[in-house]
Amino acid sequence: MKSNRVDLLNIGLIIISLALAYLLPFQLFLVSYAVLGPLHYLTEINWLREKKFFTNEPRWAWIAALFALLIVLPKFFSLPSLQETISGSFFEPVNQWLIEYSNGFIFLWLVFSIGLVISKNKLVWFIFFQLGSFLAFILKDIPLYITIIGLLIPTLIHVYLFTLLFMTKGSLDSRSTVGFVAIGLMIVVPFFIAFVDVDRSWYTLSESMKSVFTDNQFHVTNAKLAKALGIGDGTSFFFYEKMELKLQTFIAFAYLYHYLNWFSKTTVIKWHKSLSVGRTIAIATIWITLVGLFAFDYKLGLIVALTLSFLHVLLEFPLNIISIKSVGRAFYKAMGN
């Protein structure tokens, strides 16, 4: 069966991703983020558009596009040339406001997405939008909210937990035993990384590689994740400490496999069918341009790509909600039986 072949392929991809993450945790993350990431964003956004974003009113996707732009705008303002321009100007308080409420844009779209999925009634949509706005305002300073919405949802929840969710839904739909083996392997990976010792002498990083990693604030995710797990203070970061190596190994694995899993599902969900010749040329052109930007100036490439990254994360929320509902219903029936 086609699904079994894809599941077998994914077992292989999980093992390969884990092995590469162990060998090159920092380098693998930086390269896969720059090369595979943009291609994933572009092709998934195109597929979601063809699926009407899995909502009862796809035209509201423009809000997600606006929110993605507003979330990333402070990153553009942080570029040295723009930073000097906005300092002391009208844009400086605007920039601070955007930074303060960036998590709120994510949360508001998440709540609004629930309304777009469960109802076709405009009044219901309005209520969910207002509810999301109110909650985003009152929760904005709560540490747990900041950690989940601002840190985990755009990163590890998206690339690891939601990937695991889609694998579970696919295996339940196809009743694939091999698929459940792949799911089990995915669940085991973080425990394997946590409990298997690493030899710090294996790892050497050039100063330029360290600079790219820290200058682009990737280490902040590691530090905050360590704090969320209760194994760090949320500020300190050291490249060659075992804890940092293990966290980065998991992050590199999660991101690489997230991308590879998407490309492996071509024959299953047939996302390539939504690619016309014109769209293929447009996607290829944008992708090559973004990879070139990363190669020329990693920070500039990252800031441009982040707009697409946040957009694909936000636009996927309705599908995430539908998948959670579907998997929950399946487990409820199984428990009832």
C-alpha positions as CSV (number, residue, x, y, z in Angstrom):
1,M,0.0,0.0,0.0
2,K,1.1,3.6,-0.7
3,S,0.6,4.7,2.9
4,N,2.8,1.9,4.2
5,R,5.6,2.9,1.8
6,V,5.4,6.5,2.9
7,D,5.4,5.3,6.6
8,L,8.5,3.2,6.0
9,L,10.1,6.1,4.3
10,N,9.3,8.3,7.3
11,I,10.8,5.7,9.7
12,G,14.0,6.0,7.7
13,L,13.8,9.8,7.7
14,I,13.4,9.9,11.5
15,I,16.5,7.8,11.9
16,I,18.5,9.9,9.4
17,S,17.3,13.1,11.0
18,L,18.3,12.0,14.5
19,A,21.7,10.8,13.3
20,L,22.5,14.0,11.5
21,A,21.2,16.0,14.5
22,Y,23.5,14.2,16.8
23,L,26.5,14.7,14.5
24,L,25.9,18.4,13.6
25,P,23.2,19.9,15.9
26,F,24.0,23.5,15.2
27,Q,25.1,23.3,11.6
28,L,22.2,21.1,10.6
29,F,19.7,23.4,12.1
30,L,21.1,26.6,10.4
31,V,21.4,24.9,7.0
32,S,18.0,23.2,7.0
33,Y,16.3,26.3,8.3
34,A,17.8,28.3,5.5
35,V,17.4,25.8,2.6
36,L,14.4,23.5,3.4
37,G,12.4,26.0,5.5
38,P,11.5,28.5,2.9
39,L,10.5,25.8,0.4
40,H,8.3,24.2,3.0
41,Y,6.6,27.5,3.8
42,L,5.9,28.4,0.2
43,T,4.6,25.0,-0.8
44,E,2.4,24.5,2.3
45,I,0.9,28.0,2.0
46,N,0.0,27.2,-1.6
47,W,-1.6,23.9,-0.6
48,L,-3.5,25.5,2.3
49,R,-4.8,28.1,-0.1
50,E,-6.2,25.4,-2.4
51,K,-7.9,23.8,0.6
52,K,-9.5,27.2,1.5
53,F,-7.3,27.2,4.7
54,F,-9.6,24.5,6.1
55,T,-12.0,27.3,7.3
56,N,-15.6,28.2,6.6
57,E,-14.5,31.6,5.2
58,P,-11.0,31.5,3.6
59,R,-11.1,35.3,2.8
60,W,-10.3,35.9,6.5
61,A,-6.8,34.6,5.8
62,W,-5.7,38.2,5.1
63,I,-5.8,38.7,8.9
64,A,-3.3,36.0,9.4
65,A,-1.1,37.7,6.7
66,L,-1.4,41.0,8.4
67,F,-0.6,39.5,11.8
68,A,2.5,37.7,10.4
69,L,3.8,41.0,9.0
70,L,3.2,42.8,12.2
71,I,5.0,40.1,14.2
72,V,8.0,40.3,12.0
73,L,8.1,44.1,11.5
74,P,10.1,44.8,14.7
75,K,12.7,42.4,13.3
76,F,13.1,44.6,10.2
77,F,13.3,47.7,12.5
78,S,16.1,46.0,14.4
79,L,18.4,46.1,11.3
80,P,21.1,48.7,12.0
81,S,20.2,51.0,9.1
82,L,16.5,51.1,10.1
83,Q,17.2,51.1,13.8
84,E,18.9,54.5,13.5
85,T,16.1,55.8,11.3
86,I,13.2,55.0,13.7
87,S,15.0,55.9,16.9
88,G,13.2,59.0,18.3
89,S,10.7,59.0,15.5
90,F,7.0,58.2,15.4
91,F,7.8,54.6,14.6
92,E,9.7,53.9,17.9
93,P,6.5,53.7,20.1
94,V,4.8,51.8,17.3
95,N,7.7,49.3,17.3
96,Q,7.5,48.9,21.1
97,W,3.7,48.3,20.9
98,L,4.2,45.7,18.2
99,I,6.8,43.9,20.3
100,E,4.5,44.0,23.4
101,Y,1.6,42.5,21.5
102,S,3.3,40.1,19.1
103,N,2.2,37.2,21.1
104,G,-1.3,38.6,21.1
105,F,-1.5,38.4,17.4
106,I,-0.7,34.7,17.5
107,F,-3.2,34.0,20.3
108,L,-5.9,36.1,18.7
109,W,-5.6,34.3,15.4
110,L,-5.7,31.0,17.2
111,V,-8.9,31.8,19.0
112,F,-10.4,33.3,15.9
113,S,-9.5,30.2,13.9
114,I,-11.6,28.1,16.3
115,G,-14.6,30.2,15.4
116,L,-13.8,29.9,11.7
117,V,-13.7,26.1,11.9
118,I,-16.7,25.4,14.1
119,S,-19.2,27.8,12.7
120,K,-20.4,29.6,9.5
121,N,-22.1,32.3,11.5
122,K,-20.6,35.7,11.3
123,L,-21.8,36.6,14.8
124,V,-19.9,33.6,16.2
125,W,-16.8,34.8,14.3
126,F,-17.2,38.2,15.8
127,I,-17.6,36.8,19.3
128,F,-14.4,34.7,19.0
129,F,-12.5,37.6,17.6
130,Q,-13.5,39.8,20.5
131,L,-12.8,37.0,23.0
132,G,-9.4,36.5,21.6
133,S,-8.6,40.2,21.7
134,F,-9.8,40.4,25.3
135,L,-7.8,37.4,26.5
136,A,-4.7,38.4,24.6
137,F,-4.8,41.8,26.4
138,I,-5.2,40.4,29.9
139,L,-2.8,37.4,29.5
140,K,0.0,39.3,27.8
141,D,2.3,39.5,30.9
142,I,1.7,36.0,32.3
143,P,4.9,33.9,32.0
144,L,3.1,30.7,31.1
145,Y,1.2,32.4,28.3
146,I,4.4,34.0,27.0
147,T,6.2,30.7,27.0
148,I,3.5,28.7,25.2
149,I,2.3,31.3,22.7
150,G,5.5,33.3,22.1
151,L,8.1,30.5,22.3
152,L,6.6,27.1,21.9
153,I,3.7,27.4,19.4
154,P,5.8,29.0,16.6
155,T,8.7,26.6,17.2
156,L,8.6,23.2,18.9
157,I,4.9,22.7,19.2
158,H,4.6,23.4,15.5
159,V,7.5,21.4,14.2
160,Y,7.3,18.5,16.7
161,L,3.9,18.1,18.3
162,F,1.8,19.1,15.3
163,T,3.9,16.9,13.1
164,L,3.2,14.1,15.5
165,L,-0.5,15.0,15.5
166,F,-0.7,14.8,11.7
167,M,1.2,11.5,11.7
168,T,-1.3,10.2,14.2
169,K,-4.3,11.4,12.2
170,G,-2.9,9.8,9.0
171,S,-2.2,6.5,10.7
172,L,-5.7,6.4,12.2
173,D,-7.3,7.2,8.8
174,S,-5.2,4.6,6.9
175,R,-5.0,2.1,9.8
176,S,-1.4,1.7,9.1
177,T,0.6,-0.4,11.6
178,V,3.8,0.9,10.1
179,G,2.5,4.4,10.7
180,F,2.0,3.7,14.4
181,V,5.6,2.4,14.6
182,A,6.8,5.7,13.1
183,I,4.7,7.6,15.7
184,G,6.2,5.5,18.5
185,L,9.7,6.2,17.2
186,M,8.9,9.9,17.1
187,I,7.8,9.8,20.8
188,V,10.9,7.9,21.8
189,V,13.4,10.3,20.2
190,P,13.3,13.1,22.9
191,F,13.7,10.5,25.6
192,F,16.6,8.9,23.7
193,I,18.3,12.2,23.3
194,A,17.7,13.0,27.0
195,F,19.1,9.8,28.4
196,V,21.9,8.9,26.0
197,D,25.2,10.6,26.9
198,V,27.1,12.9,24.6
199,D,30.8,13.4,24.3
200,R,31.5,17.1,24.2
201,S,34.8,16.5,22.4
202,W,32.9,15.4,19.3
203,Y,31.7,18.9,18.6
204,T,33.6,21.8,17.2
205,L,32.1,25.0,15.9
206,S,33.8,27.8,14.0
207,E,33.5,31.3,15.4
208,S,31.5,32.4,12.3
209,M,29.0,29.6,12.9
210,K,28.7,30.6,16.6
211,S,28.2,34.2,15.5
212,V,25.4,33.3,13.1
213,F,23.6,31.3,15.8
214,T,23.8,33.9,18.5
215,D,23.5,37.0,16.3
216,N,20.1,35.7,15.0
217,Q,18.9,35.0,18.6
218,F,18.5,31.3,18.0
219,H,20.2,30.7,21.4
220,V,17.3,32.5,23.1
221,T,14.9,29.7,22.2
222,N,17.3,27.2,23.8
223,A,17.7,29.2,27.0
224,K,14.0,29.8,27.4
225,L,13.2,26.2,26.6
226,A,15.7,25.1,29.3
227,K,14.0,27.3,31.8
228,A,10.6,25.9,30.8
229,L,11.9,22.4,31.4
230,G,13.3,23.5,34.8
231,I,17.0,22.9,33.8
232,G,18.1,26.4,33.1
233,D,17.7,30.0,34.2
234,G,16.4,31.3,30.9
235,T,19.3,33.5,30.1
236,S,22.6,31.6,30.1
237,F,23.7,29.6,27.1
238,F,26.9,27.7,26.4
239,F,27.6,25.9,23.1
240,Y,29.5,22.9,24.6
241,E,27.5,22.1,27.7
242,K,25.8,18.8,27.6
243,M,22.4,20.3,28.3
244,E,22.7,22.8,25.4
245,L,24.0,20.1,23.1
246,K,21.0,17.8,23.9
247,L,18.5,20.6,23.5
248,Q,20.0,21.7,20.2
249,T,20.1,18.1,19.0
250,F,16.4,17.8,19.6
251,I,15.6,21.1,18.0
252,A,17.7,20.3,14.9
253,F,16.0,16.9,14.7
254,A,12.5,18.3,15.1
255,Y,13.0,21.0,12.4
256,L,14.8,18.7,9.9
257,Y,12.2,15.9,10.2
258,H,9.3,18.4,10.1
259,Y,10.5,19.6,6.7
260,L,11.3,16.1,5.4
261,N,8.0,14.8,6.6
262,W,6.2,17.4,4.6
263,F,8.0,16.6,1.4
264,S,7.6,12.9,2.0
265,K,3.8,13.3,2.0
266,T,3.6,14.4,-1.6
267,T,1.9,11.2,-2.8
268,V,-0.4,11.0,0.3
269,I,-2.0,14.5,0.5
270,K,-1.0,15.3,-3.0
271,W,0.0,18.9,-2.2
272,H,2.0,19.0,-5.5
273,K,-1.3,18.8,-7.4
274,S,-2.1,22.4,-6.5
275,L,1.1,23.6,-8.2
276,S,0.4,25.1,-11.6
277,V,3.3,26.0,-13.9
278,G,3.0,29.6,-13.0
279,R,3.0,28.9,-9.2
280,T,5.9,26.5,-9.5
281,I,8.0,29.1,-11.2
282,A,7.0,31.8,-8.7
283,I,7.7,29.5,-5.7
284,A,11.0,28.4,-7.2
285,T,12.0,32.0,-7.8
286,I,11.1,33.2,-4.3
287,W,12.8,30.1,-2.8
288,I,16.1,30.6,-4.7
289,T,16.0,34.3,-3.8
290,L,15.6,33.5,-0.1
291,V,18.3,30.9,-0.1
292,G,20.5,33.5,-1.8
293,L,19.7,36.1,0.9
294,F,20.6,33.6,3.6
295,A,23.9,33.0,1.9
296,F,24.6,36.7,1.5
297,D,23.5,37.8,5.0
298,Y,21.9,35.2,7.2
299,K,20.2,37.8,9.4
300,L,18.6,39.5,6.4
301,G,17.5,36.2,4.9
302,L,16.0,35.1,8.3
303,I,14.0,38.3,8.7
304,V,12.5,38.0,5.2
305,A,11.8,34.3,5.6
306,L,10.2,34.8,9.1
307,T,7.3,36.5,7.5
308,L,6.5,33.4,5.5
309,S,7.4,31.2,8.5
310,F,4.9,32.9,10.8
311,L,2.3,33.1,8.0
312,H,2.4,29.3,7.4
313,V,2.3,28.7,11.2
314,L,-0.8,30.9,11.5
315,L,-2.6,29.6,8.4
316,E,-2.1,26.0,9.7
317,F,-4.1,26.7,12.9
318,P,-7.5,25.7,11.4
319,L,-6.0,22.4,10.2
320,N,-4.4,21.9,13.6
321,I,-7.8,22.4,15.3
322,I,-9.5,20.0,12.9
323,S,-6.8,17.4,13.4
324,I,-7.0,17.6,17.2
325,K,-10.7,17.2,17.0
326,S,-10.4,14.2,14.7
327,V,-7.7,12.4,16.7
328,G,-9.6,13.2,20.0
329,R,-12.8,11.7,18.6
330,A,-10.9,8.6,17.4
331,F,-9.3,8.0,20.9
332,Y,-12.7,8.7,22.6
333,K,-14.3,6.0,20.5
334,A,-11.4,3.6,21.1
335,M,-11.7,4.2,24.9
336,G,-15.5,3.7,24.7
337,N,-15.0,0.3,23.0
